[in-house]
Amino acid sequence: MERGEQKQPLISKGEVTNRDEILNEVKKLLCLAGPIVSVNLLLCFLQMISVMFVGHLGELPLAGASMATSFASVTGFSLMIGMGSALDTFCGQSYGAKQYHMLGIHMQRAMFVLLLCCIPLSCIWANTAQILLFFGQDPEIAAEAGSYARFLIPTIFAYAILQCHIRFLQAQNNVVPMMFSAGITTLFHVLVCWVLVFKSGLGNKGAALANGISYWTNAILLAVYVRVSPSCKKTWTGFSTEALHDVMKFVRLAVPSALMICLEIWSFEMMVLLAGLLPNPKLETSVLSICLNTCSVVYMIPLGLSGATSIRVSNELGAGQPQAARLAVCVVVCMVATEGVIVATVLILGHHVWGYSYSKEEKVVRYVGEMLILLAPSHFLDGLQSVLSGTARGCGWQKIGAFANLGAYYLIGIPIGLTLAFVYHFGGKGLWTGIIVALFAQASFLAIITLRTDWEKEAKKASNRVYGSMIPVEACS
């Protein structure tokens, strides 16, 4: 996107969009977003179920499993999600351009790169205890977390393969099988956890192994579906050495994709860690953890819309239909804004009672209620940035998105949060206010970029990305 050239506005003057087109776009987005929301929730439940089973073993195993899960999320799972999201661009635009065989090539290339990255990540997880001790964590908890993390190592390889298959299927609007495989895996996971945690004598190690078994089960189910389903006949044509060519082309987009997602995830985790340095660390950490969990659950709705946005935008740009891509962005922004207002209203109305779901202590309940007032605007802004981030992935703007996130969170939001929390003594409220400011800055940056986009030029760029050389957009049609 050239800065010096005249940009097309998101909505042109005099352009009248047929109501049927808008309703049709809403239907497409909802049909994609619904199953994606379900898949995201079910995948989150896997980790939660494991920690819940470990919680019945005692306080120390629970603390170790919780810390190991958080450590694994920051150092591994978020990286896999981020790098895998590069397929939103490659596979989505190839599918729109009807270059169906390239989806399988892109997926194989992604699996090769992600599995290679899993090797150093495994070494990091194997030394979790030493790393946590270096950062001043309690020795007993660090030892428990290190043991749990070592048994989690097989999980990261399954997660890499799973993410690649999810993106591959999403790009071709084939999302229902993912929902069924995730549902089957989650039900299976409860049984596996019960056997390995309580019946095998492995304890918390059994819960970590159960994660690996369940993620591998999910990955294998999707892999079998891709290879036998008639719906994937054109997009999966078997393994090919072509996947080993142009690996750096994938890496050049995967690295900023990972940074774009990880910079955001890490900032939220950092808020909880910083809460431990506040005057009342137990109360502040507990309440911020509750807020983060609440935020994560309600965020699954805009996250599903974000995935649907990246699919719709990449498909339409790949097909040489820039106006359709622009319409998808307009419609999804209206949808997520409506959802944000509704959820924010519910959070505000229920702020007096939500804390009782986690604690009976009046101090905790009252503090959670006060924090939920801040959670309401943060969710609204988080939804807007989420679908705009989906637009960025669909267009291939991951590098721009990474810089936007770096500036919004680490140059603006976190410094403001630290100042309010530690200089002006606003505590956890100050930290979360920093997050709100970061989300506002992030959404503003991405909105400006989107509003100034020349959609015709983005379609040409998509054509170049798909075919590997500059050719007219008409060749995509």
C-alpha positions as a Python dict, from the first residue, in 0.01 Angstrom:
ca = {
    (1, 'M'): (0, 0, 0),
    (2, 'E'): (179, 317, -121),
    (3, 'R'): (135, 606, 119),
    (4, 'G'): (173, 880, -136),
    (5, 'E'): (-102, 769, -370),
    (6, 'Q'): (-472, 853, -360),
    (7, 'K'): (-656, 592, -154),
    (8, 'Q'): (-1004, 458, -205),
    (9, 'P'): (-1228, 523, 94),
    (10, 'L'): (-1381, 223, 263),
    (11, 'I'): (-1724, 338, 143),
    (12, 'S'): (-1731, 540, -181),
    (13, 'K'): (-1971, 831, -235),
    (14, 'G'): (-2260, 749, -457),
    (15, 'E'): (-2205, 374, -416),
    (16, 'V'): (-2527, 201, -323),
    (17, 'T'): (-2495, -149, -179),
    (18, 'N'): (-2797, -370, -230),
    (19, 'R'): (-2960, -478, 96),
    (20, 'D'): (-2954, -839, -28),
    (21, 'E'): (-2576, -817, -70),
    (22, 'I'): (-2536, -696, 288),
    (23, 'L'): (-2764, -968, 427),
    (24, 'N'): (-2581, -1228, 219),
    (25, 'E'): (-2249, -1106, 359),
    (26, 'V'): (-2384, -1120, 715),
    (27, 'K'): (-2496, -1478, 654),
    (28, 'K'): (-2154, -1578, 516),
    (29, 'L'): (-1973, -1421, 811),
    (30, 'L'): (-2201, -1583, 1070),
    (31, 'C'): (-2173, -1926, 904),
    (32, 'L'): (-1795, -1899, 929),
    (33, 'A'): (-1773, -1729, 1269),
    (34, 'G'): (-2008, -1968, 1456),
    (35, 'P'): (-1802, -2285, 1411),
    (36, 'I'): (-1474, -2092, 1458),
    (37, 'V'): (-1599, -1961, 1795),
    (38, 'S'): (-1691, -2318, 1894),
    (39, 'V'): (-1349, -2453, 1792),
    (40, 'N'): (-1163, -2179, 1981),
    (41, 'L'): (-1367, -2240, 2296),
    (42, 'L'): (-1323, -2617, 2280),
    (43, 'L'): (-945, -2587, 2232),
    (44, 'C'): (-930, -2354, 2535),
    (45, 'F'): (-1133, -2603, 2737),
    (46, 'L'): (-866, -2872, 2684),
    (47, 'Q'): (-610, -2678, 2887),
    (48, 'M'): (-871, -2574, 3144),
    (49, 'I'): (-993, -2931, 3196),
    (50, 'S'): (-637, -3055, 3257),
    (51, 'V'): (-572, -2784, 3518),
    (52, 'M'): (-909, -2855, 3684),
    (53, 'F'): (-818, -3224, 3724),
    (54, 'V'): (-478, -3131, 3867),
    (55, 'G'): (-653, -2898, 4113),
    (56, 'H'): (-794, -3203, 4291),
    (57, 'L'): (-439, -3323, 4366),
    (58, 'G'): (-356, -3030, 4592),
    (59, 'E'): (-243, -2668, 4600),
    (60, 'L'): (118, -2725, 4488),
    (61, 'P'): (36, -2940, 4179),
    (62, 'L'): (-232, -2684, 4082),
    (63, 'A'): (10, -2392, 4113),
    (64, 'G'): (273, -2579, 3911),
    (65, 'A'): (31, -2681, 3636),
    (66, 'S'): (-113, -2328, 3614),
    (67, 'M'): (231, -2172, 3587),
    (68, 'A'): (347, -2430, 3331),
    (69, 'T'): (32, -2376, 3122),
    (70, 'S'): (86, -1999, 3124),
    (71, 'F'): (456, -2045, 3040),
    (72, 'A'): (372, -2283, 2755),
    (73, 'S'): (112, -2042, 2620),
    (74, 'V'): (355, -1751, 2614),
    (75, 'T'): (658, -1937, 2479),
    (76, 'G'): (496, -2192, 2249),
    (77, 'F'): (126, -2201, 2174),
    (78, 'S'): (97, -1829, 2094),
    (79, 'L'): (394, -1860, 1857),
    (80, 'M'): (231, -2153, 1674),
    (81, 'I'): (-97, -1961, 1641),
    (82, 'G'): (88, -1657, 1511),
    (83, 'M'): (305, -1835, 1256),
    (84, 'G'): (14, -2051, 1142),
    (85, 'S'): (-196, -1740, 1077),
    (86, 'A'): (25, -1665, 775),
    (87, 'L'): (-182, -1936, 603),
    (88, 'D'): (-484, -1705, 633),
    (89, 'T'): (-315, -1496, 366),
    (90, 'F'): (-154, -1764, 149),
    (91, 'C'): (-430, -2026, 153),
    (92, 'G'): (-717, -1777, 157),
    (93, 'Q'): (-595, -1583, -146),
    (94, 'S'): (-500, -1900, -336),
    (95, 'Y'): (-847, -2042, -278),
    (96, 'G'): (-1011, -1722, -399),
    (97, 'A'): (-793, -1732, -710),
    (98, 'K'): (-903, -2094, -774),
    (99, 'Q'): (-543, -2216, -741),
    (100, 'Y'): (-673, -2500, -528),
    (101, 'H'): (-365, -2725, -541),
    (102, 'M'): (-157, -2449, -380),
    (103, 'L'): (-349, -2478, -52),
    (104, 'G'): (-194, -2819, 11),
    (105, 'I'): (150, -2688, -83),
    (106, 'H'): (119, -2392, 151),
    (107, 'M'): (1, -2618, 436),
    (108, 'Q'): (292, -2858, 390),
    (109, 'R'): (535, -2567, 383),
    (110, 'A'): (383, -2429, 702),
    (111, 'M'): (402, -2768, 878),
    (112, 'F'): (769, -2799, 783),
    (113, 'V'): (855, -2456, 926),
    (114, 'L'): (641, -2487, 1240),
    (115, 'L'): (769, -2835, 1324),
    (116, 'L'): (1127, -2709, 1291),
    (117, 'C'): (1044, -2428, 1533),
    (118, 'C'): (906, -2686, 1778),
    (119, 'I'): (1256, -2831, 1831),
    (120, 'P'): (1406, -2524, 2008),
    (121, 'L'): (1074, -2468, 2185),
    (122, 'S'): (1099, -2822, 2324),
    (123, 'C'): (1444, -2739, 2463),
    (124, 'I'): (1297, -2430, 2633),
    (125, 'W'): (1012, -2632, 2784),
    (126, 'A'): (1258, -2898, 2903),
    (127, 'N'): (1435, -2628, 3106),
    (128, 'T'): (1122, -2458, 3238),
    (129, 'A'): (1217, -2508, 3603),
    (130, 'Q'): (1557, -2343, 3562),
    (131, 'I'): (1406, -2053, 3366),
    (132, 'L'): (1139, -1990, 3630),
    (133, 'L'): (1399, -2004, 3908),
    (134, 'F'): (1608, -1749, 3716),
    (135, 'F'): (1308, -1512, 3721),
    (136, 'G'): (1269, -1552, 4096),
    (137, 'Q'): (975, -1794, 4117),
    (138, 'D'): (918, -2016, 4422),
    (139, 'P'): (1149, -2323, 4396),
    (140, 'E'): (877, -2578, 4475),
    (141, 'I'): (632, -2429, 4224),
    (142, 'A'): (908, -2399, 3964),
    (143, 'A'): (997, -2767, 4008),
    (144, 'E'): (632, -2872, 3968),
    (145, 'A'): (592, -2649, 3663),
    (146, 'G'): (912, -2786, 3511),
    (147, 'S'): (792, -3144, 3552),
    (148, 'Y'): (453, -3059, 3398),
    (149, 'A'): (614, -2871, 3107),
    (150, 'R'): (846, -3159, 3018),
    (151, 'F'): (547, -3389, 2977),
    (152, 'L'): (379, -3119, 2764),
    (153, 'I'): (653, -3135, 2499),
    (154, 'P'): (471, -3381, 2267),
    (155, 'T'): (176, -3138, 2269),
    (156, 'I'): (360, -2859, 2086),
    (157, 'F'): (425, -3078, 1779),
    (158, 'A'): (59, -3180, 1762),
    (159, 'Y'): (-46, -2819, 1809),
    (160, 'A'): (169, -2710, 1515),
    (161, 'I'): (11, -2968, 1284),
    (162, 'L'): (-336, -2887, 1418),
    (163, 'Q'): (-299, -2513, 1355),
    (164, 'C'): (-190, -2575, 994),
    (165, 'H'): (-491, -2799, 925),
    (166, 'I'): (-730, -2553, 1089),
    (167, 'R'): (-605, -2265, 871),
    (168, 'F'): (-610, -2489, 562),
    (169, 'L'): (-976, -2581, 616),
    (170, 'Q'): (-1081, -2230, 720),
    (171, 'A'): (-942, -2083, 399),
    (172, 'Q'): (-1182, -2295, 194),
    (173, 'N'): (-1481, -2214, 417),
    (174, 'N'): (-1486, -2572, 543),
    (175, 'V'): (-1527, -2506, 916),
    (176, 'V'): (-1789, -2754, 1038),
    (177, 'P'): (-1554, -3060, 1044),
    (178, 'M'): (-1319, -2867, 1274),
    (179, 'M'): (-1604, -2811, 1517),
    (180, 'F'): (-1692, -3181, 1526),
    (181, 'S'): (-1331, -3296, 1567),
    (182, 'A'): (-1274, -3044, 1848),
    (183, 'G'): (-1597, -3155, 2020),
    (184, 'I'): (-1505, -3524, 1999),
    (185, 'T'): (-1155, -3450, 2127),
    (186, 'T'): (-1280, -3247, 2424),
    (187, 'L'): (-1518, -3523, 2535),
    (188, 'F'): (-1240, -3778, 2490),
    (189, 'H'): (-1005, -3552, 2688),
    (190, 'V'): (-1219, -3574, 3003),
    (191, 'L'): (-1189, -3954, 3002),
    (192, 'V'): (-816, -3947, 2923),
    (193, 'C'): (-752, -3699, 3207),
    (194, 'W'): (-948, -3909, 3455),
    (195, 'V'): (-752, -4222, 3365),
    (196, 'L'): (-406, -4064, 3353),
    (197, 'V'): (-443, -3834, 3654),
    (198, 'F'): (-631, -4056, 3900),
    (199, 'K'): (-596, -4416, 3781),
    (200, 'S'): (-244, -4439, 3640),
    (201, 'G'): (-62, -4284, 3936),
    (202, 'L'): (101, -4021, 3714),
    (203, 'G'): (-74, -3732, 3887),
    (204, 'N'): (-11, -3393, 3730),
    (205, 'K'): (220, -3551, 3473),
    (206, 'G'): (-80, -3751, 3354),
    (207, 'A'): (-270, -3429, 3287),
    (208, 'A'): (17, -3299, 3074),
    (209, 'L'): (31, -3627, 2880),
    (210, 'A'): (-347, -3613, 2835),
    (211, 'N'): (-304, -3277, 2659),
    (212, 'G'): (-63, -3433, 2414),
    (213, 'I'): (-287, -3734, 2348),
    (214, 'S'): (-592, -3514, 2291),
    (215, 'Y'): (-418, -3263, 2064),
    (216, 'W'): (-267, -3546, 1860),
    (217, 'T'): (-613, -3705, 1837),
    (218, 'N'): (-758, -3380, 1707),
    (219, 'A'): (-475, -3331, 1459),
    (220, 'I'): (-504, -3689, 1329),
    (221, 'L'): (-883, -3660, 1291),
    (222, 'L'): (-844, -3348, 1075),
    (223, 'A'): (-553, -3499, 880),
    (224, 'V'): (-761, -3808, 797),
    (225, 'Y'): (-1056, -3590, 699),
    (226, 'V'): (-841, -3380, 465),
    (227, 'R'): (-702, -3689, 295),
    (228, 'V'): (-1029, -3881, 249),
    (229, 'S'): (-1296, -3610, 215),
    (230, 'P'): (-1422, -3529, -137),
    (231, 'S'): (-1444, -3163, -32),
    (232, 'C'): (-1063, -3149, -9),
    (233, 'K'): (-996, -3343, -329),
    (234, 'K'): (-885, -3033, -520),
    (235, 'T'): (-698, -2867, -237),
    (236, 'W'): (-503, -3171, -113),
    (237, 'T'): (-321, -3358, -389),
    (238, 'G'): (-67, -3540, -172),
    (239, 'F'): (278, -3462, -39),
    (240, 'S'): (504, -3275, -277),
    (241, 'T'): (868, -3160, -277),
    (242, 'E'): (735, -2829, -410),
    (243, 'A'): (654, -2744, -49),
    (244, 'L'): (1028, -2723, 23),
    (245, 'H'): (1070, -2450, -238),
    (246, 'D'): (1018, -2084, -145),
    (247, 'V'): (1021, -2169, 226),
    (248, 'M'): (1159, -1823, 299),
    (249, 'K'): (855, -1671, 129),
    (250, 'F'): (642, -1828, 400),
    (251, 'V'): (888, -1738, 677),
    (252, 'R'): (891, -1371, 571),
    (253, 'L'): (517, -1353, 639),
    (254, 'A'): (507, -1601, 929),
    (255, 'V'): (754, -1407, 1147),
    (256, 'P'): (558, -1077, 1146),
    (257, 'S'): (238, -1283, 1181),
    (258, 'A'): (378, -1436, 1499),
    (259, 'L'): (496, -1100, 1629),
    (260, 'M'): (158, -943, 1555),
    (261, 'I'): (-24, -1198, 1772),
    (262, 'C'): (242, -1262, 2037),
    (263, 'L'): (301, -894, 2116),
    (264, 'E'): (-66, -863, 2208),
    (265, 'I'): (-90, -1189, 2407),
    (266, 'W'): (232, -1118, 2597),
    (267, 'S'): (111, -774, 2705),
    (268, 'F'): (-197, -921, 2876),
    (269, 'E'): (13, -1185, 3053),
    (270, 'M'): (257, -913, 3158),
    (271, 'M'): (-23, -726, 3337),
    (272, 'V'): (-86, -1026, 3565),
    (273, 'L'): (287, -1062, 3640),
    (274, 'L'): (317, -689, 3718),
    (275, 'A'): (19, -717, 3954),
    (276, 'G'): (241, -932, 4175),
    (277, 'L'): (458, -626, 4240),
    (278, 'L'): (169, -411, 4368),
    (279, 'P'): (119, -342, 4745),
    (280, 'N'): (-151, -610, 4787),
    (281, 'P'): (-17, -872, 4541),
    (282, 'K'): (-254, -1159, 4633),
    (283, 'L'): (-568, -949, 4583),
    (284, 'E'): (-437, -768, 4273),
    (285, 'T'): (-311, -1085, 4103),
    (286, 'S'): (-628, -1280, 4181),
    (287, 'V'): (-859, -1006, 4052),
    (288, 'L'): (-653, -940, 3738),
    (289, 'S'): (-646, -1316, 3669),
    (290, 'I'): (-1026, -1327, 3702),
    (291, 'C'): (-1057, -1031, 3466),
    (292, 'L'): (-818, -1191, 3216),
    (293, 'N'): (-1014, -1518, 3223),
    (294, 'T'): (-1345, -1331, 3179),
    (295, 'C'): (-1196, -1123, 2899),
    (296, 'S'): (-1061, -1435, 2726),
    (297, 'V'): (-1400, -1612, 2729),
    (298, 'V'): (-1605, -1321, 2592),
    (299, 'Y'): (-1327, -1246, 2342),
    (300, 'M'): (-1402, -1575, 2165),
    (301, 'I'): (-1695, -1409, 1983),
    (302, 'P'): (-1493, -1129, 1817),
    (303, 'L'): (-1209, -1377, 1766),
    (304, 'G'): (-1447, -1592, 1560),
    (305, 'L'): (-1554, -1287, 1360),
    (306, 'S'): (-1186, -1202, 1312),
    (307, 'G'): (-1122, -1546, 1162),
    (308, 'A'): (-1426, -1509, 938),
    (309, 'T'): (-1301, -1165, 827),
    (310, 'S'): (-959, -1292, 724),
    (311, 'I'): (-1123, -1571, 523),
    (312, 'R'): (-1371, -1345, 345),
    (313, 'V'): (-1115, -1072, 268),
    (314, 'S'): (-844, -1310, 147),
    (315, 'N'): (-1090, -1513, -64),
    (316, 'E'): (-1235, -1205, -234),
    (317, 'L'): (-898, -1041, -297),
    (318, 'G'): (-766, -1366, -439),
    (319, 'A'): (-1071, -1384, -665),
    (320, 'G'): (-1004, -1030, -790),
    (321, 'Q'): (-1315, -889, -618),
    (322, 'P'): (-1187, -589, -418),
    (323, 'Q'): (-1533, -434, -370),
    (324, 'A'): (-1661, -758, -214),
    (325, 'A'): (-1362, -760, 24),
    (326, 'R'): (-1437, -400, 120),
    (327, 'L'): (-1804, -484, 181),
    (328, 'A'): (-1703, -773, 409),
    (329, 'V'): (-1493, -534, 620),
    (330, 'C'): (-1776, -278, 646),
    (331, 'V'): (-2030, -541, 748),
    (332, 'V'): (-1811, -717, 1005),
    (333, 'V'): (-1713, -388, 1172),
    (334, 'C'): (-2083, -311, 1222),
    (335, 'M'): (-2143, -663, 1353),
    (336, 'V'): (-1859, -658, 1604),
    (337, 'A'): (-1952, -307, 1721),
    (338, 'T'): (-2306, -429, 1792),
    (339, 'E'): (-2172, -736, 1974),
    (340, 'G'): (-1934, -514, 2173),
    (341, 'V'): (-2214, -286, 2293),
    (342, 'I'): (-2429, -584, 2398),
    (343, 'V'): (-2151, -763, 2589),
    (344, 'A'): (-2029, -438, 2747),
    (345, 'T'): (-2384, -370, 2869),
    (346, 'V'): (-2408, -721, 3019),
    (347, 'L'): (-2072, -679, 3195),
    (348, 'I'): (-2180, -347, 3345),
    (349, 'L'): (-2522, -476, 3455),
    (350, 'G'): (-2369, -788, 3612),
    (351, 'H'): (-2063, -630, 3770),
    (352, 'H'): (-2204, -656, 4125),
    (353, 'V'): (-2254, -1035, 4113),
    (354, 'W'): (-1990, -1175, 3875),
    (355, 'G'): (-1723, -1187, 4145),
    (356, 'Y'): (-1924, -1442, 4343),
    (357, 'S'): (-1851, -1695, 4067),
    (358, 'Y'): (-1488, -1693, 4181),
    (359, 'S'): (-1489, -1597, 4549),
    (360, 'K'): (-1709, -1543, 4855),
    (361, 'E'): (-1485, -1272, 5000),
    (362, 'E'): (-1657, -935, 4977),
    (363, 'K'): (-1329, -752, 4912),
    (364, 'V'): (-1259, -967, 4605),
    (365, 'V'): (-1619, -947, 4479),
    (366, 'R'): (-1628, -569, 4516),
    (367, 'Y'): (-1291, -526, 4340),
    (368, 'V'): (-1396, -757, 4055),
    (369, 'G'): (-1711, -547, 4015),
    (370, 'E'): (-1506, -229, 3987),
    (371, 'M'): (-1273, -391, 3732),
    (372, 'L'): (-1566, -513, 3518),
    (373, 'I'): (-1660, -149, 3458),
    (374, 'L'): (-1317, -114, 3291),
    (375, 'L'): (-1357, -449, 3117),
    (376, 'A'): (-1664, -325, 2927),
    (377, 'P'): (-1489, -62, 2710),
    (378, 'S'): (-1183, -284, 2671),
    (379, 'H'): (-1399, -561, 2523),
    (380, 'F'): (-1561, -319, 2278),
    (381, 'L'): (-1220, -193, 2160),
    (382, 'D'): (-1077, -547, 2158),
    (383, 'G'): (-1354, -656, 1922),
    (384, 'L'): (-1284, -371, 1681),
    (385, 'Q'): (-909, -436, 1673),
    (386, 'S'): (-974, -808, 1635),
    (387, 'V'): (-1173, -780, 1309),
    (388, 'L'): (-933, -513, 1179),
    (389, 'S'): (-646, -753, 1257),
    (390, 'G'): (-841, -1018, 1062),
    (391, 'T'): (-854, -772, 771),
    (392, 'A'): (-476, -726, 800),
    (393, 'R'): (-420, -1103, 784),
    (394, 'G'): (-652, -1137, 487),
    (395, 'C'): (-461, -866, 300),
    (396, 'G'): (-113, -976, 409),
    (397, 'W'): (-38, -668, 623),
    (398, 'Q'): (113, -867, 908),
    (399, 'K'): (430, -656, 914),
    (400, 'I'): (225, -336, 949),
    (401, 'G'): (13, -506, 1216),
    (402, 'A'): (324, -609, 1411),
    (403, 'F'): (454, -251, 1418),
    (404, 'A'): (107, -123, 1515),
    (405, 'N'): (90, -369, 1807),
    (406, 'L'): (445, -289, 1917),
    (407, 'G'): (367, 81, 1928),
    (408, 'A'): (21, 48, 2082),
    (409, 'Y'): (114, -190, 2365),
    (410, 'Y'): (482, -139, 2441),
    (411, 'L'): (531, 230, 2358),
    (412, 'I'): (191, 362, 2469),
    (413, 'G'): (-29, 123, 2671),
    (414, 'I'): (214, -52, 2907),
    (415, 'P'): (409, 266, 3002),
    (416, 'I'): (78, 442, 3080),
    (417, 'G'): (-40, 140, 3282),
    (418, 'L'): (285, 130, 3480),
    (419, 'T'): (267, 503, 3549),
    (420, 'L'): (-93, 485, 3671),
    (421, 'A'): (-33, 171, 3879),
    (422, 'F'): (301, 249, 4044),
    (423, 'V'): (336, 629, 4032),
    (424, 'Y'): (-24, 737, 4085),
    (425, 'H'): (-111, 422, 4289),
    (426, 'F'): (-420, 316, 4094),
    (427, 'G'): (-316, -49, 4131),
    (428, 'G'): (-476, -306, 3904),
    (429, 'K'): (-716, -44, 3770),
    (430, 'G'): (-418, 154, 3646),
    (431, 'L'): (-268, -152, 3475),
    (432, 'W'): (-597, -231, 3302),
    (433, 'T'): (-642, 134, 3200),
    (434, 'G'): (-310, 97, 3019),
    (435, 'I'): (-456, -201, 2831),
    (436, 'I'): (-761, 10, 2733),
    (437, 'V'): (-535, 285, 2600),
    (438, 'A'): (-330, 24, 2407),
    (439, 'L'): (-644, -128, 2255),
    (440, 'F'): (-767, 217, 2152),
    (441, 'A'): (-433, 298, 1990),
    (442, 'Q'): (-416, -42, 1818),
    (443, 'A'): (-772, -14, 1682),
    (444, 'S'): (-706, 344, 1569),
    (445, 'F'): (-385, 253, 1385),
    (446, 'L'): (-550, -40, 1205),
    (447, 'A'): (-864, 164, 1128),
    (448, 'I'): (-659, 440, 964),
    (449, 'I'): (-472, 186, 753),
    (450, 'T'): (-798, 15, 652),
    (451, 'L'): (-977, 341, 570),
    (452, 'R'): (-689, 453, 347),
    (453, 'T'): (-664, 121, 162),
    (454, 'D'): (-669, 109, -216),
    (455, 'W'): (-864, -215, -254),
    (456, 'E'): (-792, -244, -626),
    (457, 'K'): (-421, -238, -550),
    (458, 'E'): (-464, -497, -273),
    (459, 'A'): (-632, -728, -526),
    (460, 'K'): (-332, -686, -757),
    (461, 'K'): (-96, -763, -470),
    (462, 'A'): (-298, -1075, -391),
    (463, 'S'): (-270, -1178, -757),
    (464, 'N'): (106, -1131, -743),
    (465, 'R'): (128, -1331, -420),
    (466, 'V'): (-74, -1618, -568),
    (467, 'Y'): (93, -1640, -909),
    (468, 'G'): (441, -1524, -811),
    (469, 'S'): (469, -1250, -1074),
    (470, 'M'): (299, -923, -1154),
    (471, 'I'): (0, -999, -1374),
    (472, 'P'): (-334, -827, -1428),
    (473, 'V'): (-604, -882, -1167),
    (474, 'E'): (-832, -1020, -1438),
    (475, 'A'): (-617, -1331, -1444),
    (476, 'C'): (-752, -1417, -1098),
    (477, 'S'): (-1113, -1416, -1211),
}
